[in-house]
Amino acid sequence: MDKDDKRRVLGDAIILCGRCGFAKRYMELEGPPDLEACPDCGGAMIRDCPSCHAPMRSIMQVDCRVCGTPLRDAEAFGVPIRRKAEPPDKGPVQLPE
């Protein structure tokens, strides 16, 4: 199963709590879940980049893949978020016809 196949099954974008890290995957073409506050801690949910409105693709994402704007602290619970360099955004996954 390649990466695009996984994204088709699991969801190609995420909504994330900037405080505790709770995340939920969704299909970008269907739109994000209606979550204003985190169900675990009540923190604000991050849906997309505040500058360019690009959706978040990874739970480990700290900066926007499109414009580089910081999305959240690079540290969670006093520990740096370990992540690979973010690849460029390819847009929503297109389902085969």
N, C-alpha and C positions, 0 to 999 in steps of 0.2 A: 504494500500500500504506500503510495507516494504522498508527499506533503499536501498536495491539492486534494487528494482523495480524503485525507484525514480532515481537512478543513470543510469539505462538503458534508461530512457526517457529524462532526463535533460543533461546527459553527466557525465562520470565518472572521468574526470580530468578538470583542469582549466588552463588558462593562465591569468596572473595578472600583472597590472601595479604597480610597487613598490612605485611610487610617489603618485598617486591619488586614487588607489584602484579599477580602472576599471577592470572588470573581464569578461571572456567569457568561458562558459563551452563547452566541446567537448568530443567526444567519443575517448578514448585513442587508440583503435585499428585503427581508421581512421587518427590519427595524429593531431597535433595542427593546429589551423588556422595560416595563413601566416601573422602574425602581428609582425613587428620588433619594431614599436613605438606605444605608446598608441594613439588611435584616439581622446581622449579627451584632454590630456595634452602634448603629445609627449614624455613622459617618456619611459624608457626601460621596455619591457615586460619580466616577469619572467615565463619561460616555465617549468623548472624543477630544481632539486637540482644541484648546480654546482659541488658538490663532488661525488655523486653517481648516478646522472641523474634520480632519482625517480620523477615521475610526481607529481604535486601538486593536492590535492584532495579537498581542502576546501578554500573558499575565505578568511576565517579567519586564515588560516595557516600562521605561522610565522617561524617555524622551520621544517626541513625535518622529516617526519614520519619514515623514514628508518634509517638514520644515525644521526639525530639531528642537522645538520648544520643549522645555522641561514640563512633564505632566504630573510628576509627584516626586517626593523625596527619594533619593537613591539609596536610602537606608530604611529598613523596617525592623522595629523592636531592637534598635541599637546595632544591627548587623547590616553590612552592605548587601544590597540585592545583587546576587551573582547573575550575570547575564552575558550573552554573546553580543557582539555588535549587531545592531538592528539592520536587517536587509531593507532595501528600498521597497515601498509599498506597491503591490501589483494591482490593487483594487479588489472588488468583490469576486468571489469564485463564481464562474459561470457554469451552470449545470448543463450536462450534455442533453441534447434534444433527442 
